Amino acid sequence: MEQIIVRKATLDDMDTLLLFEQGVIAAERPFDITLKNDPIRYYDIEKMITAAHVELLVATLNSTIIGSGYARIENAKPFLRYEQYAYLGFMYVLPEYRGKGVNKLIIDALAGWSASKNITELRLEVYQNNEPAIKAYEKTGFTKLLVEMRMEIKSNQ
């Protein structure tokens, strides 16, 4: 089998990344009743590719993009032990390549980039009922930390 290569995304990757974005949205839609109806977009992919504080990576196999993910440097809340952290997102692997370590390769590369920027904390969000994603992230070393809760307020009008 050919080797999976993780590299920085380029503007030439836009068409595939736009499809991956819709894949992320489709995967998350069953877990989030607050999402608007299609079409929606999550990311400004072009800006992510060119921003200095974001590292957008793709995983390729035989020159075909099979996965993606980004790290974005964020300022931490003042009461935390670190001043900045890297927020991970846009984690997507084509269904036929899931379970083959692609996600881990991308996360490892993002962790390396983050460490090169003196970042010591990685964070991400995952829907609490998305067990496959939770297991995938736990396999790479993430642990559960917090559950975000919501409540819809009914209008009196």
C-alpha positions in Angstrom: 0.0 0.0 0.0 1.2 3.5 -0.8 2.2 5.8 2.0 -0.3 8.4 3.3 1.3 11.9 3.2 0.2 14.8 5.3 0.9 18.2 3.8 -0.2 21.8 4.1 -3.4 22.6 2.2 -3.2 24.9 -0.8 -5.7 26.9 -2.8 -5.6 24.2 -5.4 -7.2 21.9 -2.9 -10.3 24.1 -2.5 -12.8 21.9 -4.5 -12.0 18.9 -2.4 -12.0 20.9 0.8 -15.4 22.3 0.0 -16.8 18.8 -0.4 -15.1 17.7 2.9 -16.8 20.7 4.6 -20.2 19.4 3.5 -19.2 15.9 4.7 -18.5 17.4 8.2 -21.8 19.2 8.2 -23.7 16.0 7.1 -22.0 14.0 9.8 -22.8 16.5 12.5 -26.3 17.4 11.4 -27.9 14.4 13.2 -26.4 15.6 16.5 -27.3 19.3 16.3 -30.9 20.4 15.9 -29.8 24.1 15.9 -28.1 23.9 12.4 -29.9 25.8 9.7 -31.2 24.0 6.6 -28.7 23.4 3.8 -26.9 25.0 2.2 -24.6 26.1 5.1 -20.9 26.6 5.4 -18.8 26.3 8.5 -15.4 27.6 7.4 -13.7 30.3 5.4 -11.3 27.8 3.9 -9.4 30.2 1.7 -8.7 32.4 4.8 -7.7 29.3 6.8 -5.1 28.3 4.1 -3.5 31.8 4.1 -3.8 32.7 7.8 -0.5 32.6 9.8 -2.3 31.5 13.0 -4.0 28.5 11.3 -2.4 25.3 9.9 -4.8 23.5 7.5 -3.5 20.1 6.5 -4.7 17.4 4.1 -3.8 13.7 4.1 -3.1 12.3 0.6 -2.8 8.8 -0.8 -1.6 8.4 -4.4 -2.2 12.2 -4.8 -5.8 11.9 -3.8 -6.9 13.9 -0.8 -8.5 11.6 1.8 -8.6 13.7 5.0 -8.3 17.1 6.5 -7.9 19.0 9.7 -6.7 22.3 11.1 -5.2 23.8 14.2 -6.0 27.5 15.0 -4.1 29.3 17.7 -6.5 30.9 20.2 -6.1 33.0 23.3 -6.9 31.1 26.5 -9.1 32.4 29.3 -7.0 34.3 31.8 -7.6 31.7 34.6 -6.1 28.8 32.7 -2.5 27.6 33.1 -1.5 28.5 29.5 -1.9 31.7 27.5 -2.8 30.1 24.2 -4.0 26.8 22.9 -4.5 25.2 19.5 -8.2 24.5 18.6 -8.6 21.6 16.2 -11.4 21.4 13.7 -12.4 20.4 10.2 -11.4 16.8 11.1 -12.6 14.8 8.2 -11.6 11.4 6.6 -13.3 9.9 3.6 -15.5 7.0 4.8 -13.5 4.3 2.9 -10.3 5.4 4.8 -11.7 5.6 8.3 -10.1 3.3 10.9 -6.7 3.3 9.1 -5.0 5.9 11.2 -5.5 8.9 8.9 -7.0 11.0 11.7 -4.0 10.3 14.0 -1.5 11.2 11.3 -3.3 14.6 10.8 -3.5 15.2 14.6 0.1 14.3 15.1 1.2 16.7 12.4 -1.1 19.5 13.8 0.4 18.8 17.3 3.9 19.2 15.8 3.0 22.5 14.2 1.4 23.7 17.5 4.5 22.7 19.5 6.7 24.6 17.0 4.6 27.7 18.0 5.2 27.0 21.7 1.6 25.8 22.2 1.2 23.1 24.9 -2.5 22.4 24.8 -4.8 21.0 22.1 -8.5 21.3 22.3 -11.5 20.3 20.1 -15.2 20.0 20.3 -17.2 16.8 19.6 -20.9 16.1 20.0 -21.4 14.0 23.2 -23.5 11.4 21.3 -21.0 11.1 18.5 -19.4 7.9 19.9 -17.3 7.0 16.8 -15.7 10.5 16.8 -15.1 10.4 20.6 -13.4 7.0 20.3 -11.2 8.2 17.5 -10.1 11.2 19.5 -9.5 9.2 22.6 -7.3 6.8 20.6 -5.1 9.8 19.7 -4.8 10.9 23.4 -7.7 13.3 24.0 -9.7 13.0 27.1 -13.2 14.3 27.9 -13.3 17.6 29.8 -16.6 19.4 29.6 -20.2 19.0 28.4 -21.8 22.1 26.9 -25.5 22.3 27.5 -28.3 24.3 25.8 -32.0 25.1 26.3 -34.3 26.6 23.8 -36.6 29.4 25.2 -40.1 29.5 23.8 -41.3 32.9 22.8 -44.5 34.3 24.4 -45.5 36.0 21.1 
